[in-house]
Amino acid sequence: MISDYSFDYSLVLDIFSKLPCSVYVKDKDGVYTVANILAARLAGVDSVTELVGKTDYDLFSADQADAFRQNDIAVMKTGKSYSVEEISFLPSGDKLVQLSTKKPLMDETGTIDSVLGVTVDITDRKKAEELEVENKLQREFRAIAEQVAHDIRSPLVALSMLAKGCQSLSEKEYTALRNVVANIENIASNLLEKRMANPHEASPEYLEYLLVYSSLHSIFYSKMYQYKKTNAVFNYSHDFSDDFVFIRGNFSDFCRMLSNLLDNSFEALEGKKGVVDLGFFIANHTVKVFVKDNGKGMPPEMVRDIMQDIPVASTKPGGYGIGLQQIKATLRAMNAGLEIESEPGVGTKILLTFQEVGPPSWFASEIVLDKDDILVVVDNDPAVQSVLMNRVGGSAKHVVVKCFNYGLEAVGYINSLPDKKKVLLLTDHELRNQSINGLGVIEQCGLEDRAVVMTREYTYIEEIAANRQGGLKMFPKTHINSIPIIYLGQNSLDFFPNKDISRNL
């Protein structure tokens, strides 16, 4: 041992203390016998006294300690010096990358009985190298992305035209197809505009009002079709009292982020039977969106790297981890938080936290009816007509409900009335396969101040609202069962939202 040699041991310790790197000696059992203060700090203790007498198993996780011990044993067995990169984590969770040079030490008989280690913290250098690799990959990705965006424009226009002509599809299937087309359009636009290049500098115009339930509903149905033939069970859950909660963000980026997270969850099942859960809940004026699976899970080291923005090697063939980078960029743009709970062999839960905001001016948070009003419903979906007939006709005795499949028929009826001021027009925006849409019905009847627009195409709802002047109100059809209906008849105020909310609409 060093302490047995004939040279001045105190001088060795003094030299060790002045070196700008970690220096230590471990005996054949892995016990620290000599060290300087930098070695102690890298081991997570405050003094040399706290380090000497301990092994790596007293200071680090079992996996880290095993790696250090294997390196030490290799040096003592071969009798050769060598350098190796070693990774450790401080008690704070910060990751350290160290370059350790280890050399065998012998006693007076020439028997190797300890290891001398000199360790340099190269964390900053490794981050710089990884950043350069990441930047190079991003430059290559942008070049490819621009070309892809250009190449898909023409077939996308054709697909959009075909979608509009699909008369045989049910409204739910048609809406799902339109959402897919809209998502492709948004992806192409974002690729060309490079919106994600500096998302943290997003302007207020970039942040739209997102109705959480409808946004997630759109994503849920898109993914349900995508993974329909897998062995996975896919669930979407939330509290019905939270149907009208808003956050701020870009709709296409929000959908892309959740799509990436859901893809990861389905892939984590590795083709086996499993469960993927999507949903949200409210806590202290924040919106918590979760994606959960019972797949293969992630090791703690990978979770730490993700949370510390350290590039993670993709497990997908040819993958570069760009999806994860976009997720974190989107969260930064929305000033949102990320939490990850994962255990190998058990599964992963991703929790995204957003600030709750009030509704936009265009959102219809309620339907108000007075005594002797005429509620005119224009929608060719029998389910929508049935819901409104049951909700209004069964409770508001002095309100007349008229339902029309065709917009022009509704226009003719309304314009024939002697007093249109008693009409509240509730119209579908799309009115598929007709010569007029819901906005046209409103204009031809002159009811801009007494109309509410319903739409399944939530992808376009803010765009529609932005292009309208005045106080036109809108809401997604996903809320047809839960939107409060207020009846002012006979000086009373009656709420009768339907608590039995159908998930088929």
C-alpha positions in Angstrom: 0.0 0.0 0.0 1.1 3.6 -0.5 1.1 4.2 3.2 3.7 1.4 3.6 6.2 3.0 1.2 9.3 4.8 2.4 8.5 8.2 0.8 6.8 11.0 2.7 3.2 10.1 2.8 2.1 13.5 4.0 3.8 15.0 0.9 1.8 12.7 -1.4 -1.4 13.9 0.2 -0.3 17.5 -0.1 0.4 17.0 -3.8 -2.9 15.2 -4.3 -4.8 18.1 -2.7 -3.3 20.6 -5.1 -4.1 18.7 -8.3 -7.0 20.1 -10.4 -8.5 16.6 -10.8 -9.9 13.8 -8.8 -7.2 11.5 -7.4 -7.7 8.4 -5.3 -6.4 5.0 -4.3 -8.6 1.9 -3.7 -7.3 -1.4 -2.2 -8.0 -4.8 -3.7 -11.4 -4.9 -2.0 -12.4 -1.6 -3.5 -12.0 0.5 -0.3 -10.9 4.1 -0.7 -7.6 4.5 1.2 -6.3 7.8 -0.1 -8.2 10.6 -1.9 -8.2 14.3 -2.5 -11.2 16.7 -1.9 -12.2 16.7 -5.6 -12.5 12.9 -5.5 -14.7 13.2 -2.4 -17.0 15.8 -4.1 -17.4 13.7 -7.2 -18.4 10.9 -4.9 -21.1 13.1 -3.4 -19.5 13.7 0.1 -18.1 16.9 1.6 -14.7 15.7 2.9 -11.9 13.2 2.3 -12.6 11.8 5.8 -16.2 10.8 4.6 -14.8 9.1 1.6 -11.9 7.1 3.0 -13.0 3.7 4.3 -15.9 3.4 2.0 -16.5 1.5 -1.3 -18.3 2.6 -4.4 -21.3 0.6 -3.2 -21.6 2.9 -0.3 -21.7 6.0 -2.5 -23.3 5.1 -5.9 -26.2 3.0 -7.2 -25.5 -0.7 -7.6 -25.3 -0.4 -11.4 -22.7 2.4 -11.2 -20.7 0.7 -8.5 -20.7 -2.6 -10.5 -19.2 -0.7 -13.5 -16.5 1.0 -11.4 -15.6 -2.3 -9.7 -15.3 -4.2 -13.0 -12.9 -1.5 -14.3 -10.8 -1.7 -11.1 -10.6 -5.6 -11.3 -9.6 -5.5 -14.9 -6.7 -3.2 -14.1 -5.5 -5.4 -11.2 -5.9 -8.7 -13.3 -4.0 -7.4 -16.4 -1.5 -5.2 -14.6 -2.0 -2.6 -17.3 -3.1 1.0 -17.2 -6.0 2.1 -19.2 -8.5 5.0 -19.6 -12.2 4.7 -19.6 -15.2 7.0 -19.6 -17.3 6.5 -16.5 -20.8 7.9 -15.8 -22.1 8.8 -12.3 -24.9 10.8 -10.8 -24.7 13.3 -8.0 -27.3 13.2 -5.2 -29.0 16.1 -7.0 -29.6 13.8 -10.0 -27.1 15.6 -12.2 -25.2 13.4 -14.6 -21.4 13.4 -14.6 -19.2 12.0 -17.4 -15.7 11.4 -16.2 -12.5 10.3 -18.0 -10.7 8.0 -15.6 -7.2 6.8 -16.0 -6.4 3.8 -13.7 -3.0 2.2 -13.0 -2.2 -0.8 -10.8 0.0 -0.3 -7.7 2.2 -3.0 -6.2 3.5 -3.7 -2.7 7.2 -4.4 -1.9 6.9 -7.9 -3.2 5.6 -6.8 -6.6 2.1 -8.0 -5.9 -0.7 -5.8 -7.2 -2.7 -4.7 -4.2 -4.5 -1.5 -5.2 -5.5 0.9 -8.0 -4.5 4.5 -8.5 -7.2 6.5 -10.2 -7.0 10.0 -11.8 -10.4 11.3 -12.9 -11.2 14.4 -14.9 -14.8 15.8 -15.2 -15.5 15.9 -19.0 -19.3 16.5 -18.7 -19.1 19.9 -20.4 -17.0 18.6 -23.2 -19.3 15.7 -23.8 -22.3 17.9 -23.9 -20.6 20.1 -26.5 -19.8 17.1 -28.6 -23.4 15.8 -28.3 -24.7 19.2 -29.2 -22.6 19.3 -32.3 -23.9 15.9 -33.4 -27.5 17.0 -32.6 -27.1 20.2 -34.6 -25.7 18.3 -37.5 -28.6 15.9 -37.4 -31.0 18.8 -37.2 -29.5 20.5 -40.2 -29.8 17.2 -42.2 -33.3 16.7 -41.0 -34.4 20.2 -42.0 -33.1 19.7 -45.5 -35.0 16.5 -45.8 -38.1 17.9 -44.2 -38.2 20.8 -46.7 -38.0 18.4 -49.6 -40.7 16.1 -48.1 -43.0 19.0 -47.5 -42.7 20.1 -51.1 -43.1 16.6 -52.4 -46.4 15.9 -50.5 -48.1 19.1 -51.5 -49.6 17.9 -54.8 -50.9 14.5 -53.6 -52.2 16.2 -50.5 -54.4 18.5 -52.6 -55.8 15.4 -54.4 -56.4 13.6 -51.1 -58.3 16.7 -49.8 -60.5 16.8 -52.8 -61.2 13.1 -52.5 -62.1 13.5 -48.9 -64.7 16.1 -49.7 -66.3 13.8 -52.2 -66.6 10.7 -49.9 -70.3 10.8 -49.6 -70.7 7.2 -48.5 -68.7 7.6 -45.3 -70.5 8.1 -42.0 -70.0 11.5 -40.4 -67.6 10.1 -37.8 -65.5 8.4 -40.5 -65.6 11.5 -42.7 -64.5 13.6 -39.7 -61.6 11.2 -38.9 -60.5 11.4 -42.6 -60.7 15.2 -42.6 -58.7 15.3 -39.4 -56.0 13.1 -41.0 -55.8 15.4 -44.0 -55.7 18.5 -41.8 -52.9 17.0 -39.7 -50.9 16.3 -42.9 -51.5 19.8 -44.1 -50.2 21.2 -40.8 -47.2 19.0 -40.8 -46.3 20.2 -44.3 -46.8 23.8 -43.4 -44.7 23.5 -40.2 -41.9 21.8 -42.1 -41.7 24.6 -44.6 -42.1 27.4 -42.1 -39.6 25.7 -39.7 -41.9 26.8 -36.9 -40.2 24.4 -34.5 -36.8 26.0 -35.1 -37.3 28.5 -32.2 -40.6 27.5 -30.6 -39.7 29.2 -27.3 -39.9 32.5 -29.1 -43.5 31.9 -30.2 -45.6 35.0 -30.6 -49.1 35.3 -29.0 -50.6 34.6 -32.4 -48.9 31.3 -32.4 -50.8 30.2 -29.3 -54.4 29.3 -30.1 -57.2 28.5 -27.6 -57.3 24.7 -27.3 -60.4 23.1 -25.8 -58.7 20.2 -24.1 -61.5 17.6 -24.3 -62.1 18.2 -28.1 -58.4 18.3 -28.9 -57.7 15.0 -27.1 -60.9 13.6 -28.6 -59.6 14.3 -32.1 -56.2 12.6 -31.3 -57.9 9.6 -29.6 -60.0 8.8 -32.7 -57.1 9.2 -35.1 -55.0 6.8 -33.0 -57.8 4.4 -32.5 -58.0 3.9 -36.2 -54.2 3.7 -36.6 -53.9 0.9 -33.9 -57.2 -0.8 -34.5 -55.6 -4.1 -35.5 -53.2 -4.3 -32.6 -53.6 -6.3 -29.3 -53.7 -3.1 -27.3 -56.7 -1.7 -25.4 -56.9 2.1 -25.9 -58.8 4.2 -23.3 -59.7 7.9 -23.1 -60.9 9.2 -19.8 -61.7 12.5 -18.1 -64.2 14.1 -15.7 -67.3 15.3 -17.6 -67.3 18.5 -15.4 -64.0 19.4 -17.2 -65.5 19.4 -20.7 -65.1 23.2 -21.1 -61.4 23.6 -20.0 -59.0 25.6 -22.3 -55.2 25.9 -22.6 -53.1 28.0 -25.0 -50.9 26.4 -27.7 -50.7 25.5 -31.3 -53.2 22.8 -32.3 -51.0 21.0 -34.8 -48.0 21.0 -32.5 -50.1 19.8 -29.6 -51.5 17.0 -31.6 -48.1 16.0 -33.0 -46.7 15.9 -29.4 -49.4 13.7 -28.1 -49.2 11.6 -31.3 -45.5 11.0 -30.7 -46.1 10.1 -27.0 -48.9 7.7 -27.9 -46.8 6.0 -30.6 -44.1 5.5 -28.0 -46.6 3.9 -25.7 -48.0 1.5 -28.3 -44.5 0.6 -29.5 -43.5 -0.1 -25.8 -46.1 -2.9 -25.8 -43.9 -4.6 -28.5 -47.0 -6.2 -30.2 -48.2 -7.9 -27.0 -51.5 -7.4 -25.2 -51.5 -4.3 -23.1 -53.2 -1.0 -22.2 -52.6 2.5 -23.3 -54.5 5.3 -21.5 -55.0 8.9 -22.6 -56.8 11.5 -20.5 -56.7 14.6 -18.4 -57.7 16.1 -15.1 -57.7 19.5 -13.4 -55.6 20.4 -10.3 -55.2 23.9 -8.9 -56.0 25.7 -12.1 -53.6 23.5 -14.1 -54.5 20.9 -16.7 -52.8 17.6 -16.3 -52.7 15.5 -19.5 -51.4 11.9 -19.2 -50.3 9.2 -21.5 -49.8 5.8 -19.7 -48.9 2.3 -20.8 -48.0 -1.0 -19.2 -45.2 -1.7 -21.7 -41.5 -2.4 -21.3 -40.7 0.9 -19.4 -37.5 2.9 -19.3 -34.4 2.5 -17.0 -33.8 5.4 -14.5 -30.7 6.6 -16.5 -32.8 7.2 -19.6 -35.4 9.1 -17.6 -32.7 11.3 -16.1 -31.2 12.0 -19.5 -34.6 13.0 -20.9 -35.3 15.3 -18.1 -31.9 16.9 -18.3 -32.1 17.5 -22.1 -29.3 15.0 -22.7 -29.7 13.4 -26.2 -31.1 9.9 -25.9 -30.2 7.2 -28.4 -33.3 6.1 -30.2 -34.3 2.4 -30.0 -36.1 2.7 -33.3 -34.2 1.6 -36.5 -32.7 4.6 -38.1 -34.2 6.9 -35.4 -32.6 10.1 -34.2 -34.7 11.0 -31.2 -36.2 14.0 -33.1 -39.7 13.2 -31.9 -38.6 13.7 -28.3 -36.9 17.0 -29.1 -40.1 18.3 -30.7 -42.1 17.3 -27.7 -39.8 19.2 -25.3 -39.8 22.2 -27.7 -43.6 22.2 -27.8 -43.8 22.1 -24.1 -41.4 25.1 -23.8 -43.5 27.0 -26.3 -46.6 26.4 -24.2 -44.8 27.0 -20.9 -45.8 23.5 -19.9 -44.2 21.0 -17.6 -43.1 17.4 -18.0 -43.0 14.5 -15.5 -42.0 10.9 -16.2 -42.7 7.9 -14.1 -41.3 4.7 -15.5 -40.1 1.2 -14.4 -38.6 -1.4 -16.6 -41.1 -4.3 -17.1 -43.9 -2.3 -15.5 -44.6 0.6 -17.8 -44.4 4.4 -18.3 -46.6 7.4 -17.3 -46.0 10.8 -19.0 -47.7 13.7 -17.3 -47.9 17.1 -19.1 -48.9 20.2 -17.0 -50.5 23.2 -18.7 -51.9 26.4 -17.3 -55.7 26.6 -17.5 -57.0 29.7 -19.3 -60.5 31.2 -19.8 -62.5 30.5 -22.9 -62.1 32.7 -26.1 -64.8 35.2 -27.1 -66.1 32.9 -29.9 -66.8 29.9 -27.7 -70.4 29.1 -26.9 -70.2 28.0 -23.3 -74.1 27.8 -23.0 -77.3 27.9 -25.0 -79.9 30.3 -23.7 -83.5 30.0 -24.6 -86.5 32.2 -23.5 -90.2 31.5 -23.3 -91.8 31.1 -26.8 -88.4 30.8 -28.5 -88.1 28.7 -31.6 -84.9 26.5 -31.6 -84.1 25.7 -35.3 -81.6 22.9 -35.6 -79.9 22.4 -39.0 -77.9 19.1 -39.1 -78.2 16.0 -41.3 -77.0 13.8 -38.4 -80.0 12.1 -36.8 -78.1 11.6 -33.5 -77.5 15.3 -33.1 -81.2 16.1 -33.8 -82.3 13.4 -31.3 -80.1 14.7 -28.5 -81.3 18.3 -28.9 -85.0 17.2 -29.2 -84.6 15.2 -26.0 -82.7 17.8 -24.0 -84.8 20.8 -25.0 -88.2 19.4 -26.0 -88.4 17.4 -22.7 -87.7 20.3 -20.4 -88.5 23.7 -22.0 -92.3 23.3 -22.5 -92.7 26.7 -24.1 -89.9 26.3 -26.6 -90.6 25.0 -30.1 -87.9 22.8 -31.6 -87.6 22.5 -35.4 -85.1 20.2 -37.0 -83.9 20.3 -40.7 -81.5 18.1 -42.6 -81.0 20.7 -45.4 -79.8 24.2 -45.0 -82.0 25.7 -47.7 -85.1 24.2 -46.2 -84.2 25.9 -42.9 -83.6 29.2 -44.7 -87.0 29.0 -46.3 -88.7 28.3 -43.0 -86.9 31.0 -41.0 -87.5 33.7 -43.6 -91.2 32.9 -43.7 -91.6 33.6 -40.0 -93.2 37.0 -39.1 -90.8 37.5 -36.2 -87.3 36.1 -36.6 -86.2 37.6 -33.3 -87.6 34.6 -31.5 -85.4 32.2 -33.5 -82.3 30.7 -32.1 -80.4 29.0 -34.9 -78.2 26.0 -34.0 -76.5 24.9 -37.2 -73.9 22.4 -38.3 -71.0 24.2 -40.0 -70.1 21.6 -42.7 -73.6 20.5 -43.9 -71.9 17.9 -46.1 -72.9 17.4 -49.7 -75.1 20.5 -49.7 -74.9 23.7 -51.8 -74.7 25.8 -48.6 -72.9 25.5 -45.3 -73.9 26.7 -41.8 -72.4 30.1 -42.2 -74.4 30.5 -45.4 -77.6 29.6 -43.6 -76.8 32.3 -41.0 -76.1 35.0 -43.6 -79.2 34.2 -45.7 -81.4 34.4 -42.6 -79.7 37.5 -41.1 -79.3 35.8 -37.7 -75.6 36.6 -36.9 -76.6 37.7 -33.4 -79.0 34.7 -32.8 -77.0 31.8 -34.1 -74.6 29.1 -32.7 -72.4 27.0 -35.0 -71.6 23.4 -34.3 -68.7 21.6 -36.0 -67.0 18.2 -35.9 -63.9 19.6 -37.6 -62.3 21.1 -34.5 -59.1 21.3 -36.4 -60.5 24.4 -38.2 -62.7 25.9 -35.5 -60.4 28.8 -34.5 -59.6 29.5 -38.2 -63.4 29.7 -38.9 -63.9 32.0 -35.9 -61.0 34.2 -36.8 -62.5 34.8 -40.3 -65.8 35.9 -38.9 -66.8 39.4 -37.8 -69.2 40.1 -34.9 -70.3 37.9 -32.1 -70.8 34.6 -33.8 -70.5 31.7 -31.3 -69.3 28.2 -31.9 -68.7 24.9 -30.1 -67.5 21.4 -31.1 -70.2 18.7 -31.5 -68.3 16.6 -29.0 -70.0 18.8 -26.4 -73.5 18.4 -27.7 -74.5 16.3 -24.6 -72.7 18.5 -22.0 -73.2 22.1 -23.1 -75.5 23.8 -20.5 -78.9 24.8 -21.8 -80.4 27.7 -19.9 -84.2 28.2 -20.0 -85.4 31.7 -19.0 -89.1 30.8 -19.2 -91.4 32.2 -16.5 -88.6 34.2 -14.8 -86.8 31.0 -13.9 -83.3 29.7 -14.6 -83.1 26.0 -15.4 -80.0 24.0 -16.1 -80.4 20.6 -17.6 -77.2 19.3 -19.0 -77.4 15.6 -19.9 -75.2 13.6 -17.5 -75.5 10.4 -19.6 -72.9 11.5 -22.2 -72.7 9.3 -25.3 -69.2 8.5 -26.5 -70.5 7.6 -30.0 -71.0 11.2 -31.1 
